[in-house]
Amino acid sequence: MKTFAILFLAFALLPLNAVAAQVPSHIPTWAFDQKFAEGKDASSSDVQRYLTYAESGFGNDKPVRDCRGSGACSSVFYFDPGFVYYSDVCPFTFSKDVIAAASEDWYVHLPGYSDQAHRIQGSYIKTCKGMRITASVYALNQSNPAVGQFFAQYLQRNADNWDYYLMDDTSSVLKSQTYGPGGGFCKGGGTLNGYCTRTQEWTNDTDVVNAHGTFVSRLKHVNGAPMRVFYNGVSFDASGSPRVELLRLSSQFVGAICENCVVNNGTLRANMYAKVLDTMALIGQTPNAAFVEQNTGKSPPGSDDQIAQRLVTTAMAWLGFIDNRTIVFPNLEFNTTNLAVWPENDIYPTQPVQTMRRGNGDLSVGASVWRREFAQCYLRGKPIGPCAAVVNGSSASVTPSQNWFTARLSHAVALKGGDALNGGTVSLDSQSASTSIDPGHALLLVR
């Protein structure tokens, strides 16, 4: 007992910077890191400084080169085993390989059929050879082990040395899994707006979930180790409840992306905030599973619109934050060749005062208004005292009340400029915490 007391006292007397050294310099952050587009101008040191997950895909191994051996970031390889695109005028490079290998049972069909003429399908408009053409989009039958084996071999040949894989077009709901470019894929089945209520291969949501499980079990590295997979994305049932069964179905699924759930191409989606918080809580109850908040926008750097999108993105992440398991993917400047990373994500919240275990109600301070406080926060690894996030999902402006917090929070975080690599900055003492929050907007508060 005496030894324990001495050790405890020794830790308590450590200087703050020694404790802070254990805190990451930014919250978990995901961004594109590509040779010829987003991330093109980012050096390896930039990627390691700002990213936890660096994404690219076929023929673009910049994330592997930037992250390998650093311990700072991980590479993520994008692939899409959900849909295949067909055009005899302008073949899609990867889809052409899938189509060449496929037999008819690789596709999903209308109920009662198994022939090419009755595949469920959508349509995709693209420009090719100076013309606008319509390509067919088919859904792949992941219940068929041959489909999983094809993609396993594809990943082994092209991305075996990557850390993680992002599996696109992956839903836990039949209606969502069979909806894509062109709308619902069952237009020939007599269903409303083409939404599939069943297919020949899948009769219900459980069939779709099990199909993804069958598929991912085939994904192994050359050495036999299972590939670790994030999937896109989080889906909701008819009642609006999140569906995240895949994270419990297989340990190979390590995280789910909520794509454009909070900010969609620059539009704040206040009607989704409660659902997203419920999703974060549900994933938080799943051991070792991660939630990825992916948002998109292209407002001018540092504009009021962009800053609003950034504050909402970060505040929502804080509301459901779990160390190493809450990841921001703030693609709010996708017309950049830098990394889409922001100085506010250098603030790291720790020691939450309120838990968020059951859902959005745990953090409610009013109708569609939520807050979460943290006893100790850090900016680039240095302690800055308590902080909090407030999100206003209501239709009226609100002003934060000191009664919502245990600590005195006097200032709101002020953002200036654009992304971090273009000199964007945060100020912790230039804006009052009494700032009114517009409908759909958010604030980050500090002491």
C-alpha positions as CSV (number, residue, x, y, z in Angstrom):
1,M,0.0,0.0,0.0
2,K,2.8,2.4,0.8
3,T,4.5,1.6,-2.5
4,F,1.3,2.3,-4.4
5,A,1.0,5.7,-2.6
6,I,4.5,6.6,-3.5
7,L,3.9,5.7,-7.2
8,F,0.7,7.6,-7.3
9,L,2.3,10.7,-5.8
10,A,5.1,10.5,-8.3
11,F,2.7,10.4,-11.2
12,A,0.7,13.2,-9.7
13,L,3.8,15.4,-9.5
14,L,4.7,14.8,-13.2
15,P,4.8,18.0,-15.1
16,L,1.7,18.6,-17.3
17,N,3.8,18.4,-20.5
18,A,4.9,14.8,-19.5
19,V,1.3,13.7,-19.2
20,A,0.3,15.6,-22.4
21,A,3.0,13.8,-24.3
22,Q,0.7,10.7,-24.2
23,V,-2.1,12.6,-25.9
24,P,-2.2,12.5,-29.7
25,S,-1.6,15.8,-31.6
26,H,-4.9,15.5,-33.4
27,I,-8.1,13.5,-33.2
28,P,-8.2,10.4,-35.5
29,T,-8.4,11.9,-39.0
30,W,-9.0,10.3,-42.4
31,A,-8.3,12.0,-45.8
32,F,-7.5,11.2,-49.4
33,D,-3.8,11.0,-50.2
34,Q,-3.5,10.6,-54.0
35,K,-0.8,11.1,-56.6
36,F,-2.8,13.4,-58.9
37,A,-5.6,14.9,-56.9
38,E,-6.3,15.5,-53.2
39,G,-3.1,15.0,-51.3
40,K,-0.9,15.4,-54.4
41,D,1.1,18.3,-52.8
42,A,1.3,16.7,-49.3
43,S,4.7,15.4,-48.3
44,S,5.1,12.2,-46.3
45,S,5.8,14.3,-43.2
46,D,2.5,16.2,-43.8
47,V,0.6,13.0,-44.1
48,Q,2.2,11.6,-40.9
49,R,1.6,14.8,-39.1
50,Y,-2.1,15.3,-39.9
51,L,-3.6,11.9,-40.8
52,T,-4.4,8.7,-39.0
53,Y,-5.8,7.1,-42.1
54,A,-4.6,7.9,-45.7
55,E,-6.9,6.7,-48.5
56,S,-6.3,6.0,-52.2
57,G,-6.9,3.0,-54.5
58,F,-5.9,1.1,-57.5
59,G,-2.6,2.3,-59.1
60,N,-2.0,4.9,-56.5
61,D,0.2,3.7,-53.7
62,K,1.1,7.1,-52.2
63,P,-0.5,6.2,-48.8
64,V,1.7,3.1,-48.5
65,R,4.8,5.1,-49.2
66,D,3.8,8.0,-46.9
67,C,2.8,5.9,-43.9
68,R,4.8,2.7,-44.1
69,G,6.9,2.2,-40.9
70,S,5.9,5.5,-39.4
71,G,3.6,4.3,-36.7
72,A,1.8,7.6,-37.3
73,C,-0.7,6.7,-40.0
74,S,-2.2,3.8,-41.8
75,S,-2.9,3.2,-45.5
76,V,-6.5,2.5,-46.7
77,F,-7.2,0.9,-50.1
78,Y,-10.5,1.7,-51.7
79,F,-12.5,-0.9,-53.7
80,D,-16.1,-1.4,-54.6
81,P,-17.5,-5.0,-54.7
82,G,-21.1,-3.9,-54.6
83,F,-21.7,-2.6,-58.1
84,V,-20.2,-3.2,-61.6
85,Y,-20.5,-0.7,-64.5
86,Y,-21.0,-1.8,-68.1
87,S,-20.6,0.2,-71.3
88,D,-19.6,-1.3,-74.7
89,V,-18.7,2.3,-75.9
90,C,-16.4,3.2,-73.0
91,P,-15.6,0.2,-70.8
92,F,-14.9,0.9,-67.1
93,T,-11.4,-0.4,-66.5
94,F,-11.9,-2.4,-63.4
95,S,-15.5,-3.4,-64.1
96,K,-14.3,-4.8,-67.5
97,D,-12.2,-7.3,-65.5
98,V,-15.1,-8.3,-63.3
99,I,-17.4,-8.7,-66.3
100,A,-14.9,-10.9,-68.1
101,A,-14.6,-13.2,-65.1
102,A,-18.2,-13.3,-64.1
103,S,-20.8,-16.0,-64.7
104,E,-24.5,-15.1,-64.5
105,D,-24.8,-16.2,-60.9
106,W,-22.4,-13.3,-59.9
107,Y,-25.3,-10.9,-60.4
108,V,-28.5,-10.1,-58.5
109,H,-31.8,-10.7,-60.3
110,L,-35.4,-9.9,-60.0
111,P,-37.5,-12.4,-58.1
112,G,-38.2,-15.6,-60.0
113,Y,-35.4,-15.1,-62.5
114,S,-31.7,-15.9,-63.0
115,D,-31.0,-14.7,-66.5
116,Q,-29.2,-11.7,-67.9
117,A,-32.4,-10.0,-69.1
118,H,-33.7,-9.9,-65.5
119,R,-30.7,-8.6,-63.6
120,I,-31.6,-5.8,-61.2
121,Q,-29.9,-2.7,-62.6
122,G,-29.4,1.1,-62.4
123,S,-27.9,3.6,-64.9
124,Y,-24.9,5.9,-64.8
125,I,-24.4,8.9,-67.1
126,K,-20.8,9.7,-68.2
127,T,-19.1,11.6,-70.9
128,C,-17.1,9.5,-73.3
129,K,-15.5,10.4,-76.6
130,G,-17.3,13.7,-76.6
131,M,-20.7,12.1,-76.1
132,R,-22.9,11.6,-73.0
133,I,-23.6,7.9,-72.7
134,T,-25.7,5.8,-70.3
135,A,-23.9,2.9,-68.7
136,S,-25.7,0.0,-67.0
137,V,-25.0,-0.6,-63.3
138,Y,-25.4,-4.1,-62.0
139,A,-25.4,-5.3,-58.3
140,L,-23.0,-8.1,-57.5
141,N,-24.1,-11.2,-55.6
142,Q,-21.8,-11.3,-52.6
143,S,-23.5,-14.5,-51.4
144,N,-21.6,-16.3,-54.2
145,P,-18.2,-17.4,-52.8
146,A,-16.7,-16.9,-56.3
147,V,-17.3,-13.2,-56.1
148,G,-15.4,-13.0,-52.8
149,Q,-12.6,-15.2,-54.2
150,F,-12.2,-12.9,-57.2
151,F,-11.9,-9.8,-55.1
152,A,-9.5,-11.5,-52.6
153,Q,-7.2,-12.3,-55.5
154,Y,-7.5,-8.8,-56.8
155,L,-6.6,-7.3,-53.5
156,Q,-3.7,-9.7,-53.0
157,R,-2.3,-8.8,-56.4
158,N,-2.7,-5.0,-56.1
159,A,-2.9,-4.1,-52.4
160,D,-1.5,-6.9,-50.2
161,N,0.8,-4.5,-48.4
162,W,-1.9,-2.0,-47.4
163,D,-3.0,-1.7,-43.8
164,Y,-6.8,-1.5,-44.2
165,Y,-9.4,-1.7,-47.0
166,L,-12.5,0.4,-47.6
167,M,-15.4,-1.6,-49.0
168,D,-17.8,0.7,-50.8
169,D,-21.6,0.2,-51.4
170,T,-22.1,-2.0,-48.4
171,S,-25.4,-1.8,-46.6
172,S,-27.2,-3.8,-44.0
173,V,-30.6,-3.1,-45.6
174,L,-31.9,-4.7,-48.8
175,K,-33.5,-1.5,-50.0
176,S,-30.3,0.4,-49.7
177,Q,-28.1,-2.3,-51.0
178,T,-30.1,-2.4,-54.3
179,Y,-30.3,1.4,-54.7
180,G,-27.5,3.3,-56.5
181,P,-26.8,5.3,-59.7
182,G,-30.1,5.8,-61.5
183,G,-32.2,5.1,-58.4
184,G,-33.8,1.8,-57.3
185,F,-32.6,-1.2,-59.2
186,C,-35.9,-3.1,-59.4
187,K,-37.7,-0.9,-61.9
188,G,-38.7,-4.0,-63.9
189,G,-40.1,-5.7,-60.8
190,G,-43.2,-3.5,-60.4
191,T,-42.1,-2.0,-57.1
192,L,-42.7,1.6,-56.1
193,N,-39.9,3.9,-57.5
194,G,-37.9,0.8,-58.3
195,Y,-37.1,0.0,-54.7
196,C,-36.3,-3.7,-54.2
197,T,-38.4,-5.4,-51.5
198,R,-36.8,-8.7,-52.4
199,T,-34.6,-10.2,-55.1
200,Q,-34.0,-13.7,-56.4
201,E,-30.9,-14.1,-54.3
202,W,-31.9,-12.0,-51.2
203,T,-35.3,-12.1,-49.7
204,N,-34.7,-9.8,-46.7
205,D,-32.2,-7.7,-44.9
206,T,-30.6,-10.7,-43.1
207,D,-29.7,-12.3,-46.4
208,V,-27.9,-9.1,-47.4
209,V,-26.0,-8.9,-44.1
210,N,-25.0,-12.6,-44.4
211,A,-23.9,-12.0,-48.0
212,H,-21.4,-9.4,-46.8
213,G,-20.2,-11.8,-44.1
214,T,-19.6,-14.5,-46.7
215,F,-17.8,-12.1,-48.9
216,V,-15.5,-10.5,-46.3
217,S,-14.5,-14.0,-44.9
218,R,-12.7,-14.6,-48.3
219,L,-10.5,-11.5,-48.0
220,K,-7.1,-12.7,-46.8
221,H,-3.6,-11.5,-47.2
222,V,-1.1,-13.7,-49.1
223,N,0.2,-14.9,-45.7
224,G,-3.3,-15.9,-44.7
225,A,-3.9,-13.1,-42.3
226,P,-7.5,-11.6,-42.5
227,M,-7.8,-8.3,-44.2
228,R,-9.2,-5.5,-41.9
229,V,-12.1,-3.7,-43.6
230,F,-14.0,-0.5,-43.1
231,Y,-17.3,-0.5,-45.0
232,N,-19.3,2.3,-46.5
233,G,-21.7,2.6,-45.0
234,V,-24.0,3.0,-42.1
235,S,-27.7,2.4,-43.1
236,F,-31.0,3.0,-41.4
237,D,-34.1,0.9,-41.4
238,A,-37.7,2.1,-42.2
239,S,-38.1,3.6,-38.7
240,G,-34.8,5.5,-39.0
241,S,-32.8,3.3,-36.6
242,P,-29.2,2.7,-37.5
243,R,-28.2,-0.8,-38.6
244,V,-24.6,-1.8,-37.8
245,E,-24.9,-5.6,-37.6
246,L,-21.9,-6.1,-39.8
247,L,-19.6,-4.9,-37.1
248,R,-20.8,-7.7,-34.9
249,L,-21.0,-10.3,-37.7
250,S,-17.3,-10.4,-38.4
251,S,-14.2,-9.1,-36.7
252,Q,-12.8,-8.3,-40.1
253,F,-15.2,-5.4,-40.3
254,V,-13.4,-2.8,-38.1
255,G,-15.4,0.3,-38.8
256,A,-18.4,1.8,-40.6
257,I,-18.6,5.1,-42.5
258,C,-21.5,7.4,-42.2
259,E,-21.2,9.1,-45.6
260,N,-22.6,12.6,-45.9
261,C,-24.8,12.0,-42.8
262,V,-23.9,15.4,-41.3
263,V,-22.7,17.6,-44.2
264,N,-23.7,16.6,-47.7
265,N,-21.9,18.6,-50.4
266,G,-21.8,21.6,-48.1
267,T,-25.4,21.3,-46.8
268,L,-25.8,20.9,-43.1
269,R,-28.2,18.0,-42.4
270,A,-29.7,19.0,-39.0
271,N,-32.5,16.4,-39.4
272,M,-29.8,13.7,-39.2
273,Y,-27.9,14.8,-36.1
274,A,-30.0,12.7,-33.6
275,K,-29.7,9.6,-35.9
276,V,-25.9,10.0,-36.2
277,L,-25.5,10.3,-32.4
278,D,-27.6,7.2,-32.0
279,T,-25.4,5.4,-34.5
280,M,-22.2,6.6,-32.7
281,A,-23.6,5.2,-29.4
282,L,-24.6,1.9,-31.0
283,I,-21.1,1.5,-32.5
284,G,-19.6,2.5,-29.2
285,Q,-21.3,-0.5,-27.6
286,T,-19.6,-2.8,-30.1
287,P,-16.1,-3.7,-28.9
288,N,-13.2,-2.3,-31.0
289,A,-15.5,-0.9,-33.7
290,A,-14.9,2.5,-35.2
291,F,-17.3,5.2,-36.4
292,V,-16.1,7.3,-39.4
293,E,-17.8,10.6,-40.0
294,Q,-17.3,11.4,-43.6
295,N,-18.6,14.8,-44.9
296,T,-18.2,16.7,-48.2
297,G,-18.1,20.3,-49.3
298,K,-16.4,22.7,-51.6
299,S,-17.1,26.2,-50.1
300,P,-14.4,28.8,-50.5
301,P,-11.6,28.2,-47.9
302,G,-12.2,30.1,-44.7
303,S,-15.7,31.2,-45.8
304,D,-18.5,31.4,-43.3
305,D,-20.2,28.4,-44.9
306,Q,-17.0,26.3,-44.7
307,I,-16.3,27.2,-41.1
308,A,-19.9,26.3,-40.2
309,Q,-19.4,22.9,-41.9
310,R,-16.1,22.4,-40.1
311,L,-17.5,23.3,-36.6
312,V,-20.5,20.9,-37.1
313,T,-18.2,18.1,-38.3
314,T,-15.8,18.4,-35.3
315,A,-18.6,19.1,-32.7
316,M,-20.5,16.0,-33.8
317,A,-17.3,14.0,-33.5
318,W,-16.8,15.3,-29.9
319,L,-20.4,14.5,-28.9
320,G,-19.8,10.8,-29.5
321,F,-16.0,10.7,-29.1
322,I,-14.2,7.5,-28.1
323,D,-10.4,7.4,-28.1
324,N,-9.1,5.8,-31.3
325,R,-12.6,4.8,-32.4
326,T,-14.2,8.1,-33.5
327,I,-12.7,9.2,-36.8
328,V,-13.4,12.4,-38.8
329,F,-13.2,12.3,-42.6
330,P,-13.7,16.0,-43.3
331,N,-13.6,16.1,-47.1
332,L,-14.8,19.7,-47.0
333,E,-12.4,21.0,-49.7
334,F,-12.4,18.3,-52.3
335,N,-11.1,20.7,-54.9
336,T,-7.8,21.0,-53.2
337,T,-4.4,19.2,-53.9
338,N,-3.6,19.5,-50.2
339,L,-4.9,17.2,-47.5
340,A,-8.5,18.1,-46.4
341,V,-7.4,18.6,-42.8
342,W,-8.2,21.4,-40.4
343,P,-6.5,23.1,-37.4
344,E,-9.5,22.5,-35.1
345,N,-8.9,18.8,-35.3
346,D,-5.6,19.4,-33.4
347,I,-7.8,19.9,-30.3
348,Y,-8.1,16.6,-28.5
349,P,-10.8,16.1,-25.9
350,T,-10.3,13.8,-22.9
351,Q,-12.0,12.9,-19.7
352,P,-15.7,13.3,-20.8
353,V,-18.0,14.6,-18.1
354,Q,-21.1,13.1,-19.8
355,T,-21.3,9.6,-21.2
356,M,-22.9,8.9,-24.5
357,R,-23.9,5.2,-24.2
358,R,-27.5,5.0,-25.1
359,G,-27.9,7.7,-27.8
360,N,-28.6,11.4,-28.4
361,G,-30.8,11.7,-25.2
362,D,-27.7,11.3,-23.0
363,L,-26.5,14.7,-24.2
364,S,-29.7,16.6,-24.6
365,V,-30.1,20.0,-23.0
366,G,-33.2,21.0,-25.0
367,A,-35.2,20.0,-28.0
368,S,-32.6,19.0,-30.6
369,V,-29.8,20.7,-28.7
370,W,-26.9,18.6,-27.4
371,R,-23.7,19.3,-25.5
372,R,-20.8,17.3,-24.2
373,E,-18.1,18.6,-21.9
374,F,-14.5,17.3,-21.3
375,A,-12.5,17.9,-18.2
376,Q,-9.2,18.2,-19.9
377,C,-8.4,19.1,-23.6
378,Y,-5.2,19.6,-25.5
379,L,-4.2,21.6,-28.5
380,R,-1.4,20.0,-30.5
381,G,-0.6,17.9,-27.4
382,K,-0.5,20.9,-24.9
383,P,-3.1,21.1,-22.2
384,I,-5.7,23.9,-22.6
385,G,-8.1,23.0,-19.7
386,P,-11.8,22.0,-20.1
387,C,-13.7,22.2,-23.4
388,A,-17.1,21.3,-24.8
389,A,-19.1,20.9,-28.0
390,V,-22.6,22.3,-28.5
391,V,-24.7,21.3,-31.5
392,N,-28.0,23.0,-32.4
393,G,-30.2,20.8,-34.5
394,S,-33.3,22.8,-33.8
395,S,-35.0,25.4,-36.0
396,A,-34.3,28.3,-33.7
397,S,-31.1,30.0,-32.6
398,V,-29.8,29.1,-29.1
399,T,-27.2,30.6,-26.8
400,P,-25.1,28.2,-24.6
401,S,-26.0,28.4,-20.9
402,Q,-23.3,28.0,-18.2
403,N,-25.8,25.7,-16.5
404,W,-25.0,23.1,-19.1
405,F,-21.4,22.7,-17.9
406,T,-19.5,21.9,-14.7
407,A,-16.5,24.1,-15.6
408,R,-16.5,27.8,-16.5
409,L,-16.2,28.0,-20.3
410,S,-15.8,31.6,-21.4
411,H,-14.7,31.4,-25.0
412,A,-15.7,29.8,-28.3
413,V,-13.1,28.4,-30.6
414,A,-12.7,30.8,-33.6
415,L,-11.5,29.5,-36.9
416,K,-9.6,31.6,-39.5
417,G,-8.5,30.6,-43.0
418,G,-8.8,27.3,-44.7
419,D,-7.1,23.9,-44.3
420,A,-4.1,23.4,-42.0
421,L,-1.6,23.2,-44.8
422,N,-2.7,26.5,-46.2
423,G,-2.2,28.3,-42.9
424,G,-5.6,27.9,-41.3
425,T,-5.6,28.7,-37.6
426,V,-7.7,28.4,-34.4
427,S,-8.0,31.0,-31.7
428,L,-9.0,30.0,-28.1
429,D,-9.6,33.5,-26.7
430,S,-11.0,35.8,-29.3
431,Q,-14.7,34.8,-29.3
432,S,-17.2,34.8,-26.5
433,A,-18.9,31.5,-25.4
434,S,-22.2,33.5,-25.4
435,T,-22.2,33.5,-29.2
436,S,-25.6,32.6,-30.5
437,I,-25.7,29.3,-32.5
438,D,-27.7,29.4,-35.7
439,P,-30.1,26.5,-36.5
440,G,-28.1,23.5,-37.6
441,H,-24.8,25.0,-36.5
442,A,-22.3,24.3,-33.7
443,L,-19.7,25.7,-31.4
444,L,-16.6,24.4,-29.7
445,L,-16.1,26.0,-26.2
446,V,-13.0,26.4,-24.1
447,R,-12.1,28.0,-20.8
